[in-house]
Amino acid sequence: VIKAILPKMTMKDWAFDVEIIYLSKKSGFKLREIPTTWNDQTGSKFNMISAGSKMLASIVKLRIKHSRLRARYSTGNNKNK
């Protein structure tokens, strides 16, 4: 899967994993959920609000990047020429 997806990836920030899932599904691969265990680390400087807003911004960028409308106009297939 990664060999097929890696050349298409562009996100290097908070949404890289979302792009992996999106491109995998778009390429026809089946996905499975695997449970993980999360452990909070005492003294961590991770800020959920700051990280959440960065993640949201990254997902919006990803959505725009893969938008059908954007693809339509970037390839010149627009009927209003």
N, C-alpha and C positions, 0 to 999 in steps of 0.2 A: 504494500500500500504506500509506504513512505517514498519508494522510488518513483511511483506514478504522481505523487502529490507534491513532493519537495520542489520540483522545478516551477510549479505554479504558485508557490507561496510567496507572499510579499510582506505579511505582517511580522514585525519583530518585537512588538510590544505586548500589551496586556491581552490582546485578542488572538495571539498566535494559535492557541489551542482551539479556539472557536473556528478559525480558518481551516485547521486540520479536519475538524468534524464536517464543516460545510463542503470542502473540496472532496472529502471521502464519499459523502453521500451523493454529491453531484456526479462523481465518477462511477457510481453504481456499487460501491463497496458496502457491505453490511456491517453495521456497528453493534457492539455489545457493551453493556454497562458492566463494569467490574467495581464492586464496592471497595472503598479505601477507608482508612482510619485517619482522622484528623486530630492532631494534638496541638493545643495552644502552647506557645513557648513563652514562659514568664520573662518579662523584660523586653519583649519584642517591640520594635518601633513601627510595626505594621499598622497603618491607619485605614480601617475599613471604609470610611467615608471618602478619603482621598483616593484610595485604590479603586473603590466602586465607581467614582466619577471618571477616572482614567479608563477603566474597563468599558464603561458605557460609551465614552468618546471613541474608543478604538472599535467597538462593535458598530457604531454609526459609520465610521470610515470604511469598515469592511462591507457594510450593507451598500453604501454608495458605490464602492469599487465594483461590486458584483451586481449592481442594479441592471435590470434588463434595459431600462431607458438609457442608461449611460452606454451600455454595449451597443445599442441601436445607433446612437448618434456618433459614437467613436468609430464605427465601421463605415459610416456614410450611407447607411440604409434608411435614410429618412425620406419620407414621401413629400415633404414640403420644400424640396429643392427647387 
